[in-house]
Amino acid sequence: FLFSFTTLPPKLAHLFSFIKLFSLCCPFAKQPHFISPVTKYSRSKMYHKRRLWAIKDKKGGIFPRHDPKPAIENPPQKPPKFYTADDVKKLLVNKCKHKPTKLRTSITPGTVLIVLAGRFKRKRVVFLKQLSSGLLPARPIHMLF
């Protein structure tokens, strides 16, 4: 510190002495962050603070590397913690293929149809063709003529 503890009020002097004592007791204290990426100490300062040079010297100038543990091929399945109160029915597999709906023979491309439901009910439309999914695309009459 650039100032002496005698010039500080007693509460602050106690706080600063505690900080100094803490830094002596805990040399491996974490790096304080000002803002998320901005730190107080540089990388080289933290290298020496964390005493990484001593670890490197013990191993002949190389950091010790730990071999990764072999992954378990089939980890044991834990039983579920909670069970449902009622049995849940499993849906049966449906192997039926979706087939397009059969149209009336009188409905051919260019036929005028009347929409019965939805936003455009009671409107006349011209039928264009039937898609493979079964949908019937149509256009309003005034857009074609």
TIDOFI-662528 format. One record per atom (N, C-alpha, C): atom name; residue in one letter; x, y, z; residue number from 0. Coordinates in pm, whole numbers, plus 50000, padded with zeros to 5 digits. Layout:
BEGIN
+-------+--------+-------+-------+-------+-----+
: atome : residu :  east : north :    up : num :
+-------+--------+-------+-------+-------+-----+
:    CA :      A :     X :     Y :     Z : NUM :
...
+-------+--------+-------+-------+-------+-----+
***
This chain:
BEGIN
+-------+--------+-------+-------+-------+-----+
: atome : residu :  east : north :    up : num :
+-------+--------+-------+-------+-------+-----+
:     N :      F : 50084 : 49881 : 50000 :   0 :
:    CA :      F : 50000 : 50000 : 50000 :   0 :
:     C :      F : 50088 : 50124 : 50000 :   0 :
:     N :      L : 50037 : 50229 : 49939 :   1 :
:    CA :      L : 50114 : 50352 : 49931 :   1 :
:     C :      L : 50096 : 50439 : 50054 :   1 :
:     N :      F : 49999 : 50407 : 50138 :   2 :
:    CA :      F : 49973 : 50488 : 50257 :   2 :
:     C :      F : 49988 : 50400 : 50381 :   2 :
:     N :      S : 50003 : 50464 : 50492 :   3 :
:    CA :      S : 50020 : 50388 : 50617 :   3 :
:     C :      S : 49884 : 50366 : 50681 :   3 :
:     N :      F : 49876 : 50265 : 50767 :   4 :
:    CA :      F : 49750 : 50233 : 50833 :   4 :
:     C :      F : 49713 : 50337 : 50939 :   4 :
:     N :      T : 49808 : 50418 : 50981 :   5 :
:    CA :      T : 49778 : 50516 : 51086 :   5 :
:     C :      T : 49691 : 50629 : 51034 :   5 :
:     N :      T : 49699 : 50658 : 50903 :   6 :
:    CA :      T : 49619 : 50768 : 50848 :   6 :
:     C :      T : 49476 : 50726 : 50821 :   6 :
:     N :      L : 49448 : 50597 : 50820 :   7 :
:    CA :      L : 49313 : 50548 : 50791 :   7 :
:     C :      L : 49229 : 50546 : 50917 :   7 :
:     N :      P : 49096 : 50555 : 50902 :   8 :
:    CA :      P : 49009 : 50534 : 51017 :   8 :
:     C :      P : 49025 : 50390 : 51067 :   8 :
:     N :      P : 48997 : 50366 : 51195 :   9 :
:    CA :      P : 49023 : 50233 : 51253 :   9 :
:     C :      P : 48951 : 50119 : 51182 :   9 :
:     N :      K : 48826 : 50143 : 51135 :  10 :
:    CA :      K : 48752 : 50035 : 51068 :  10 :
:     C :      K : 48822 : 49996 : 50938 :  10 :
:     N :      L : 48865 : 50097 : 50860 :  11 :
:    CA :      L : 48932 : 50067 : 50733 :  11 :
:     C :      L : 49068 : 50004 : 50757 :  11 :
:     N :      A : 49140 : 50050 : 50860 :  12 :
:    CA :      A : 49271 : 49993 : 50890 :  12 :
:     C :      A : 49257 : 49845 : 50924 :  12 :
:     N :      H : 49154 : 49810 : 50999 :  13 :
:    CA :      H : 49129 : 49670 : 51033 :  13 :
:     C :      H : 49099 : 49589 : 50907 :  13 :
:     N :      L : 49020 : 49647 : 50817 :  14 :
:    CA :      L : 48983 : 49578 : 50693 :  14 :
:     C :      L : 49107 : 49554 : 50607 :  14 :
:     N :      F : 49191 : 49657 : 50593 :  15 :
:    CA :      F : 49311 : 49642 : 50510 :  15 :
:     C :      F : 49409 : 49543 : 50571 :  15 :
:     N :      S : 49420 : 49541 : 50704 :  16 :
:    CA :      S : 49510 : 49444 : 50767 :  16 :
:     C :      S : 49458 : 49302 : 50746 :  16 :
:     N :      F : 49326 : 49285 : 50748 :  17 :
:    CA :      F : 49266 : 49153 : 50723 :  17 :
:     C :      F : 49295 : 49108 : 50580 :  17 :
:     N :      I : 49283 : 49201 : 50484 :  18 :
:    CA :      I : 49308 : 49167 : 50343 :  18 :
:     C :      I : 49454 : 49126 : 50326 :  18 :
:     N :      K : 49545 : 49200 : 50389 :  19 :
:    CA :      K : 49687 : 49168 : 50378 :  19 :
:     C :      K : 49715 : 49032 : 50440 :  19 :
:     N :      L : 49656 : 49004 : 50556 :  20 :
:    CA :      L : 49675 : 48877 : 50624 :  20 :
:     C :      L : 49618 : 48763 : 50541 :  20 :
:     N :      F : 49503 : 48786 : 50478 :  21 :
:    CA :      F : 49439 : 48684 : 50395 :  21 :
:     C :      F : 49527 : 48649 : 50275 :  21 :
:     N :      S : 49588 : 48752 : 50215 :  22 :
:    CA :      S : 49673 : 48727 : 50099 :  22 :
:     C :      S : 49798 : 48650 : 50138 :  22 :
:     N :      L : 49846 : 48666 : 50264 :  23 :
:    CA :      L : 49962 : 48590 : 50310 :  23 :
:     C :      L : 49924 : 48445 : 50339 :  23 :
:     N :      C : 49803 : 48426 : 50396 :  24 :
:    CA :      C : 49759 : 48291 : 50432 :  24 :
:     C :      C : 49722 : 48210 : 50309 :  24 :
:     N :      C : 49662 : 48274 : 50212 :  25 :
:    CA :      C : 49609 : 48204 : 50094 :  25 :
:     C :      C : 49684 : 48251 : 49970 :  25 :
:     N :      P : 49802 : 48193 : 49942 :  26 :
:    CA :      P : 49874 : 48238 : 49824 :  26 :
:     C :      P : 49805 : 48194 : 49695 :  26 :
:     N :      F : 49716 : 48093 : 49704 :  27 :
:    CA :      F : 49648 : 48045 : 49585 :  27 :
:     C :      F : 49511 : 48108 : 49571 :  27 :
:     N :      A : 49497 : 48232 : 49617 :  28 :
:    CA :      A : 49369 : 48300 : 49608 :  28 :
:     C :      A : 49333 : 48320 : 49462 :  28 :
:     N :      K : 49205 : 48323 : 49434 :  29 :
:    CA :      K : 49160 : 48335 : 49296 :  29 :
:     C :      K : 49188 : 48473 : 49240 :  29 :
:     N :      Q : 49185 : 48479 : 49111 :  30 :
:    CA :      Q : 49207 : 48604 : 49039 :  30 :
:     C :      Q : 49082 : 48689 : 49048 :  30 :
:     N :      P : 49089 : 48811 : 49103 :  31 :
:    CA :      P : 48969 : 48894 : 49108 :  31 :
:     C :      P : 48935 : 48951 : 48970 :  31 :
:     N :      H : 48807 : 48951 : 48938 :  32 :
:    CA :      H : 48761 : 49004 : 48809 :  32 :
:     C :      H : 48700 : 49141 : 48829 :  32 :
:     N :      F : 48738 : 49235 : 48743 :  33 :
:    CA :      F : 48674 : 49367 : 48746 :  33 :
:     C :      F : 48545 : 49360 : 48666 :  33 :
:     N :      I : 48558 : 49323 : 48541 :  34 :
:    CA :      I : 48444 : 49297 : 48453 :  34 :
:     C :      I : 48470 : 49155 : 48403 :  34 :
:     N :      S : 48375 : 49093 : 48339 :  35 :
:    CA :      S : 48387 : 48951 : 48306 :  35 :
:     C :      S : 48521 : 48912 : 48243 :  35 :
:     N :      P : 48567 : 48969 : 48131 :  36 :
:    CA :      P : 48695 : 48922 : 48079 :  36 :
:     C :      P : 48816 : 48995 : 48138 :  36 :
:     N :      V : 48794 : 49109 : 48203 :  37 :
:    CA :      V : 48906 : 49190 : 48253 :  37 :
:     C :      V : 48944 : 49141 : 48392 :  37 :
:     N :      T : 49072 : 49105 : 48408 :  38 :
:    CA :      T : 49119 : 49054 : 48536 :  38 :
:     C :      T : 49223 : 49148 : 48596 :  38 :
:     N :      K : 49249 : 49128 : 48723 :  39 :
:    CA :      K : 49343 : 49216 : 48793 :  39 :
:     C :      K : 49487 : 49184 : 48755 :  39 :
:     N :      Y : 49520 : 49054 : 48752 :  40 :
:    CA :      Y : 49658 : 49013 : 48728 :  40 :
:     C :      Y : 49672 : 48958 : 48587 :  40 :
:     N :      S : 49794 : 48974 : 48531 :  41 :
:    CA :      S : 49821 : 48923 : 48397 :  41 :
:     C :      S : 49839 : 48771 : 48403 :  41 :
:     N :      R : 49850 : 48710 : 48285 :  42 :
:    CA :      R : 49868 : 48564 : 48279 :  42 :
:     C :      R : 50001 : 48523 : 48342 :  42 :
:     N :      S : 50105 : 48601 : 48315 :  43 :
:    CA :      S : 50236 : 48566 : 48370 :  43 :
:     C :      S : 50239 : 48584 : 48521 :  43 :
:     N :      K : 50168 : 48686 : 48571 :  44 :
:    CA :      K : 50162 : 48709 : 48716 :  44 :
:     C :      K : 50090 : 48592 : 48784 :  44 :
:     N :      M : 49979 : 48545 : 48724 :  45 :
:    CA :      M : 49905 : 48433 : 48781 :  45 :
:     C :      M : 49985 : 48303 : 48772 :  45 :
:     N :      Y : 50068 : 48291 : 48668 :  46 :
:    CA :      Y : 50155 : 48174 : 48653 :  46 :
:     C :      Y : 50247 : 48162 : 48774 :  46 :
:     N :      H : 50302 : 48275 : 48818 :  47 :
:    CA :      H : 50392 : 48274 : 48934 :  47 :
:     C :      H : 50314 : 48268 : 49065 :  47 :
:     N :      K : 50197 : 48334 : 49068 :  48 :
:    CA :      K : 50116 : 48334 : 49190 :  48 :
:     C :      K : 50069 : 48192 : 49225 :  48 :
:     N :      R : 50034 : 48116 : 49122 :  49 :
:    CA :      R : 49985 : 47981 : 49143 :  49 :
:     C :      R : 50099 : 47879 : 49156 :  49 :
:     N :      R : 50222 : 47926 : 49147 :  50 :
:    CA :      R : 50342 : 47844 : 49163 :  50 :
:     C :      R : 50348 : 47732 : 49059 :  50 :
:     N :      L : 50304 : 47762 : 48938 :  51 :
:    CA :      L : 50308 : 47661 : 48833 :  51 :
:     C :      L : 50452 : 47630 : 48791 :  51 :
:     N :      W : 50540 : 47728 : 48808 :  52 :
:    CA :      W : 50681 : 47705 : 48771 :  52 :
:     C :      W : 50741 : 47594 : 48858 :  52 :
:     N :      A : 50698 : 47586 : 48986 :  53 :
:    CA :      A : 50751 : 47483 : 49076 :  53 :
:     C :      A : 50702 : 47345 : 49034 :  53 :
:     N :      I : 50577 : 47338 : 48992 :  54 :
:    CA :      I : 50521 : 47210 : 48948 :  54 :
:     C :      I : 50594 : 47164 : 48822 :  54 :
:     N :      K : 50621 : 47260 : 48733 :  55 :
:    CA :      K : 50688 : 47227 : 48608 :  55 :
:     C :      K : 50831 : 47179 : 48634 :  55 :
:     N :      D : 50900 : 47241 : 48732 :  56 :
:    CA :      D : 51037 : 47202 : 48764 :  56 :
:     C :      D : 51045 : 47060 : 48817 :  56 :
:     N :      K : 50945 : 47018 : 48896 :  57 :
:    CA :      K : 50945 : 46883 : 48952 :  57 :
:     C :      K : 50940 : 46778 : 48843 :  57 :
:     N :      K : 50866 : 46808 : 48735 :  58 :
:    CA :      K : 50846 : 46710 : 48628 :  58 :
:     C :      K : 50943 : 46729 : 48512 :  58 :
:     N :      G : 51049 : 46805 : 48534 :  59 :
:    CA :      G : 51149 : 46822 : 48428 :  59 :
:     C :      G : 51106 : 46917 : 48319 :  59 :
:     N :      G : 51036 : 47023 : 48353 :  60 :
:    CA :      G : 50998 : 47125 : 48254 :  60 :
:     C :      G : 50871 : 47094 : 48179 :  60 :
:     N :      I : 50795 : 46993 : 48220 :  61 :
:    CA :      I : 50669 : 46957 : 48152 :  61 :
:     C :      I : 50560 : 46949 : 48257 :  61 :
:     N :      F : 50443 : 47004 : 48224 :  62 :
:    CA :      F : 50330 : 46994 : 48315 :  62 :
:     C :      F : 50283 : 46850 : 48323 :  62 :
:     N :      P : 50245 : 46802 : 48441 :  63 :
:    CA :      P : 50195 : 46665 : 48450 :  63 :
:     C :      P : 50061 : 46651 : 48379 :  63 :
:     N :      R : 50048 : 46544 : 48303 :  64 :
:    CA :      R : 49923 : 46519 : 48231 :  64 :
:     C :      R : 49857 : 46395 : 48290 :  64 :
:     N :      H : 49729 : 46402 : 48306 :  65 :
:    CA :      H : 49654 : 46290 : 48360 :  65 :
:     C :      H : 49588 : 46216 : 48244 :  65 :
:     N :      D : 49607 : 46086 : 48241 :  66 :
:    CA :      D : 49546 : 46006 : 48136 :  66 :
:     C :      D : 49395 : 46005 : 48154 :  66 :
:     N :      P : 49319 : 46023 : 48045 :  67 :
:    CA :      P : 49174 : 46020 : 48058 :  67 :
:     C :      P : 49126 : 45880 : 48097 :  67 :
:     N :      K : 49024 : 45876 : 48181 :  68 :
:    CA :      K : 48970 : 45748 : 48226 :  68 :
:     C :      K : 48897 : 45682 : 48109 :  68 :
:     N :      P : 48910 : 45550 : 48096 :  69 :
:    CA :      P : 48837 : 45484 : 47988 :  69 :
:     C :      P : 48687 : 45493 : 48011 :  69 :
:     N :      A : 48616 : 45523 : 47904 :  70 :
:    CA :      A : 48471 : 45537 : 47914 :  70 :
:     C :      A : 48406 : 45401 : 47932 :  70 :
:     N :      I : 48305 : 45396 : 48015 :  71 :
:    CA :      I : 48230 : 45272 : 48037 :  71 :
:     C :      I : 48141 : 45250 : 47915 :  71 :
:     N :      E : 48149 : 45130 : 47856 :  72 :
:    CA :      E : 48073 : 45104 : 47734 :  72 :
:     C :      E : 47923 : 45103 : 47760 :  72 :
:     N :      N : 47881 : 45024 : 47856 :  73 :
:    CA :      N : 47739 : 45018 : 47890 :  73 :
:     C :      N : 47722 : 45057 : 48036 :  73 :
:     N :      P : 47696 : 45186 : 48063 :  74 :
:    CA :      P : 47679 : 45224 : 48204 :  74 :
:     C :      P : 47554 : 45158 : 48261 :  74 :
:     N :      P : 47558 : 45118 : 48388 :  75 :
:    CA :      P : 47441 : 45052 : 48447 :  75 :
:     C :      P : 47322 : 45147 : 48453 :  75 :
:     N :      Q : 47206 : 45095 : 48417 :  76 :
:    CA :      Q : 47084 : 45176 : 48416 :  76 :
:     C :      Q : 47029 : 45186 : 48557 :  76 :
:     N :      K : 47012 : 45310 : 48603 :  77 :
:    CA :      K : 46955 : 45329 : 48736 :  77 :
:     C :      K : 46803 : 45318 : 48726 :  77 :
:     N :      P : 46740 : 45262 : 48828 :  78 :
:    CA :      P : 46593 : 45261 : 48826 :  78 :
:     C :      P : 46541 : 45403 : 48845 :  78 :
:     N :      P : 46425 : 45436 : 48789 :  79 :
:    CA :      P : 46374 : 45573 : 48803 :  79 :
:     C :      P : 46343 : 45607 : 48948 :  79 :
:     N :      K : 46361 : 45733 : 48983 :  80 :
:    CA :      K : 46336 : 45776 : 49121 :  80 :
:     C :      K : 46186 : 45779 : 49150 :  80 :
:     N :      F : 46107 : 45820 : 49052 :  81 :
:    CA :      F : 45963 : 45833 : 49073 :  81 :
:     C :      F : 45889 : 45743 : 48974 :  81 :
:     N :      Y : 45785 : 45682 : 49021 :  82 :
:    CA :      Y : 45701 : 45598 : 48937 :  82 :
:     C :      Y : 45565 : 45665 : 48924 :  82 :
:     N :      T : 45504 : 45648 : 48808 :  83 :
:    CA :      T : 45372 : 45707 : 48789 :  83 :
:     C :      T : 45270 : 45633 : 48873 :  83 :
:     N :      A : 45172 : 45705 : 48923 :  84 :
:    CA :      A : 45070 : 45644 : 49007 :  84 :
:     C :      A : 44981 : 45551 : 48924 :  84 :
:     N :      D : 44946 : 45594 : 48803 :  85 :
:    CA :      D : 44862 : 45513 : 48716 :  85 :
:     C :      D : 44948 : 45459 : 48602 :  85 :
:     N :      D : 44909 : 45342 : 48555 :  86 :
:    CA :      D : 44981 : 45284 : 48441 :  86 :
:     C :      D : 44949 : 45365 : 48316 :  86 :
:     N :      V : 45052 : 45399 : 48241 :  87 :
:    CA :      V : 45034 : 45474 : 48117 :  87 :
:     C :      V : 45025 : 45374 : 48004 :  87 :
:     N :      K : 44920 : 45387 : 47922 :  88 :
:    CA :      K : 44901 : 45294 : 47812 :  88 :
:     C :      K : 44998 : 45328 : 47700 :  88 :
:     N :      K : 45060 : 45224 : 47644 :  89 :
:    CA :      K : 45148 : 45244 : 47529 :  89 :
:     C :      K : 45063 : 45246 : 47404 :  89 :
:     N :      L : 45095 : 45341 : 47315 :  90 :
:    CA :      L : 45022 : 45346 : 47190 :  90 :
:     C :      L : 45064 : 45230 : 47102 :  90 :
:     N :      L : 44967 : 45172 : 47033 :  91 :
:    CA :      L : 44997 : 45063 : 46941 :  91 :
:     C :      L : 45061 : 45120 : 46815 :  91 :
:     N :      V : 45149 : 45043 : 46756 :  92 :
:    CA :      V : 45215 : 45086 : 46634 :  92 :
:     C :      V : 45116 : 45078 : 46519 :  92 :
:     N :      N : 45102 : 45188 : 46447 :  93 :
:    CA :      N : 45009 : 45194 : 46334 :  93 :
:     C :      N : 45089 : 45177 : 46206 :  93 :
:     N :      K : 45066 : 45066 : 46137 :  94 :
:    CA :      K : 45143 : 45038 : 46016 :  94 :
:     C :      K : 45066 : 45076 : 45890 :  94 :
:     N :      C : 44952 : 45143 : 45906 :  95 :
:    CA :      C : 44873 : 45181 : 45788 :  95 :
:     C :      C : 44941 : 45295 : 45715 :  95 :
:     N :      K : 44945 : 45288 : 45583 :  96 :
:    CA :      K : 45004 : 45395 : 45503 :  96 :
:     C :      K : 44896 : 45498 : 45473 :  96 :
:     N :      H : 44938 : 45624 : 45471 :  97 :
:    CA :      H : 44845 : 45731 : 45438 :  97 :
:     C :      H : 44820 : 45731 : 45288 :  97 :
:     N :      K : 44694 : 45724 : 45252 :  98 :
:    CA :      K : 44657 : 45725 : 45111 :  98 :
:     C :      K : 44576 : 45851 : 45085 :  98 :
:     N :      P : 44593 : 45913 : 44970 :  99 :
:    CA :      P : 44512 : 46032 : 44940 :  99 :
:     C :      P : 44365 : 45996 : 44932 :  99 :
:     N :      T : 44280 : 46088 : 44977 : 100 :
:    CA :      T : 44136 : 46061 : 44976 : 100 :
:     C :      T : 44085 : 46052 : 44833 : 100 :
:     N :      K : 43987 : 45964 : 44814 : 101 :
:    CA :      K : 43930 : 45948 : 44680 : 101 :
:     C :      K : 43835 : 46064 : 44653 : 101 :
:     N :      L : 43848 : 46122 : 44538 : 102 :
:    CA :      L : 43762 : 46234 : 44500 : 102 :
:     C :      L : 43642 : 46185 : 44422 : 102 :
:     N :      R : 43539 : 46266 : 44425 : 103 :
:    CA :      R : 43424 : 46238 : 44339 : 103 :
:     C :      R : 43467 : 46249 : 44194 : 103 :
:     N :      T : 43410 : 46172 : 44110 : 104 :
:    CA :      T : 43448 : 46176 : 43968 : 104 :
:     C :      T : 43413 : 46310 : 43904 : 104 :
:     N :      S : 43315 : 46381 : 43961 : 105 :
:    CA :      S : 43274 : 46510 : 43903 : 105 :
:     C :      S : 43372 : 46623 : 43937 : 105 :
:     N :      I : 43460 : 46600 : 44038 : 106 :
:    CA :      I : 43557 : 46704 : 44075 : 106 :
:     C :      I : 43683 : 46682 : 43990 : 106 :
:     N :      T : 43700 : 46766 : 43890 : 107 :
:    CA :      T : 43815 : 46761 : 43801 : 107 :
:     C :      T : 43883 : 46897 : 43804 : 107 :
:     N :      P : 44011 : 46907 : 43764 : 108 :
:    CA :      P : 44076 : 47038 : 43764 : 108 :
:     C :      P : 43998 : 47140 : 43681 : 108 :
:     N :      G : 43971 : 47255 : 43743 : 109 :
:    CA :      G : 43893 : 47361 : 43678 : 109 :
:     C :      G : 43750 : 47368 : 43728 : 109 :
:     N :      T : 43708 : 47272 : 43813 : 110 :
:    CA :      T : 43572 : 47272 : 43865 : 110 :
:     C :      T : 43557 : 47381 : 43970 : 110 :
:     N :      V : 43443 : 47449 : 43969 : 111 :
:    CA :      V : 43414 : 47552 : 44069 : 111 :
:     C :      V : 43353 : 47483 : 44191 : 111 :
:     N :      L : 43413 : 47505 : 44308 : 112 :
:    CA :      L : 43366 : 47445 : 44432 : 112 :
:     C :      L : 43331 : 47556 : 44530 : 112 :
:     N :      I : 43250 : 47524 : 44631 : 113 :
:    CA :      I : 43214 : 47619 : 44737 : 113 :
:     C :      I : 43275 : 47568 : 44867 : 113 :
:     N :      V : 43352 : 47655 : 44934 : 114 :
:    CA :      V : 43416 : 47618 : 45061 : 114 :
:     C :      V : 43310 : 47616 : 45169 : 114 :
:     N :      L : 43305 : 47508 : 45248 : 115 :
:    CA :      L : 43200 : 47491 : 45349 : 115 :
:     C :      L : 43242 : 47534 : 45489 : 115 :
:     N :      A : 43372 : 47534 : 45520 : 116 :
:    CA :      A : 43415 : 47564 : 45656 : 116 :
:     C :      A : 43540 : 47650 : 45653 : 116 :
:     N :      G : 43567 : 47715 : 45767 : 117 :
:    CA :      G : 43689 : 47793 : 45779 : 117 :
:     C :      G : 43666 : 47941 : 45751 : 117 :
:     N :      R : 43777 : 48011 : 45736 : 118 :
:    CA :      R : 43771 : 48156 : 45718 : 118 :
:     C :      R : 43701 : 48196 : 45588 : 118 :
:     N :      F : 43719 : 48114 : 45484 : 119 :
:    CA :      F : 43664 : 48148 : 45353 : 119 :
:     C :      F : 43538 : 48069 : 45321 : 119 :
:     N :      K : 43460 : 48033 : 45424 : 120 :
:    CA :      K : 43339 : 47955 : 45395 : 120 :
:     C :      K : 43241 : 48040 : 45314 : 120 :
:     N :      R : 43160 : 47971 : 45234 : 121 :
:    CA :      R : 43064 : 48032 : 45141 : 121 :
:     C :      R : 43131 : 48105 : 45026 : 121 :
:     N :      K : 43260 : 48083 : 45003 : 122 :
:    CA :      K : 43331 : 48145 : 44890 : 122 :
:     C :      K : 43349 : 48042 : 44781 : 122 :
:     N :      R : 43344 : 48090 : 44657 : 123 :
:    CA :      R : 43364 : 48001 : 44544 : 123 :
:     C :      R : 43512 : 47997 : 44507 : 123 :
:     N :      V : 43562 : 47877 : 44482 : 124 :
:    CA :      V : 43701 : 47858 : 44443 : 124 :
:     C :      V : 43707 : 47763 : 44325 : 124 :
:     N :      V : 43821 : 47769 : 44253 : 125 :
:    CA :      V : 43844 : 47678 : 44141 : 125 :
:     C :      V : 43943 : 47572 : 44186 : 125 :
:     N :      F : 43907 : 47445 : 44169 : 126 :
:    CA :      F : 43992 : 47333 : 44208 : 126 :
:     C :      F : 44105 : 47318 : 44107 : 126 :
:     N :      L : 44230 : 47307 : 44157 : 127 :
:    CA :      L : 44346 : 47295 : 44068 : 127 :
:     C :      L : 44386 : 47150 : 44046 : 127 :
:     N :      K : 44426 : 47078 : 44151 : 128 :
:    CA :      K : 44461 : 46936 : 44141 : 128 :
:     C :      K : 44470 : 46879 : 44281 : 128 :
:     N :      Q : 44480 : 46748 : 44292 : 129 :
:    CA :      Q : 44496 : 46685 : 44422 : 129 :
:     C :      Q : 44644 : 46651 : 44442 : 129 :
:     N :      L : 44698 : 46691 : 44558 : 130 :
:    CA :      L : 44837 : 46661 : 44590 : 130 :
:     C :      L : 44850 : 46518 : 44640 : 130 :
:     N :      S : 44975 : 46469 : 44645 : 131 :
:    CA :      S : 44998 : 46331 : 44691 : 131 :
:     C :      S : 44960 : 46314 : 44838 : 131 :
:     N :      S : 44965 : 46425 : 44916 : 132 :
:    CA :      S : 44927 : 46417 : 45057 : 132 :
:     C :      S : 44775 : 46412 : 45075 : 132 :
:     N :      G : 44699 : 46439 : 44969 : 133 :
:    CA :      G : 44554 : 46437 : 44978 : 133 :
:     C :      G : 44492 : 46575 : 44981 : 133 :
:     N :      L : 44574 : 46680 : 44994 : 134 :
:    CA :      L : 44521 : 46816 : 44998 : 134 :
:     C :      L : 44474 : 46859 : 44859 : 134 :
:     N :      L : 44375 : 46949 : 44860 : 135 :
:    CA :      L : 44320 : 47000 : 44734 : 135 :
:     C :      L : 44350 : 47149 : 44722 : 135 :
:     N :      P : 44452 : 47189 : 44648 : 136 :
:    CA :      P : 44478 : 47332 : 44632 : 136 :
:     C :      P : 44371 : 47395 : 44544 : 136 :
:     N :      A : 44330 : 47516 : 44583 : 137 :
:    CA :      A : 44226 : 47586 : 44508 : 137 :
:     C :      A : 44260 : 47734 : 44505 : 137 :
:     N :      R : 44202 : 47805 : 44407 : 138 :
:    CA :      R : 44223 : 47949 : 44393 : 138 :
:     C :      R : 44087 : 48017 : 44385 : 138 :
:     N :      P : 44081 : 48142 : 44434 : 139 :
:    CA :      P : 43956 : 48215 : 44414 : 139 :
:     C :      P : 43929 : 48237 : 44266 : 139 :
:     N :      I : 43803 : 48247 : 44232 : 140 :
:    CA :      I : 43765 : 48257 : 44091 : 140 :
:     C :      I : 43823 : 48382 : 44027 : 140 :
:     N :      H : 43817 : 48496 : 44096 : 141 :
:    CA :      H : 43858 : 48623 : 44033 : 141 :
:     C :      H : 44008 : 48627 : 44004 : 141 :
:     N :      M : 44091 : 48537 : 44065 : 142 :
:    CA :      M : 44234 : 48538 : 44038 : 142 :
:     C :      M : 44266 : 48466 : 43908 : 142 :
:     N :      L : 44176 : 48379 : 43860 : 143 :
:    CA :      L : 44204 : 48303 : 43739 : 143 :
:     C :      L : 44140 : 48365 : 43615 : 143 :
:     N :      F : 44024 : 48428 : 43631 : 144 :
:    CA :      F : 43955 : 48480 : 43513 : 144 :
:     C :      F : 43968 : 48630 : 43503 : 144 :
+-------+--------+-------+-------+-------+-----+
***
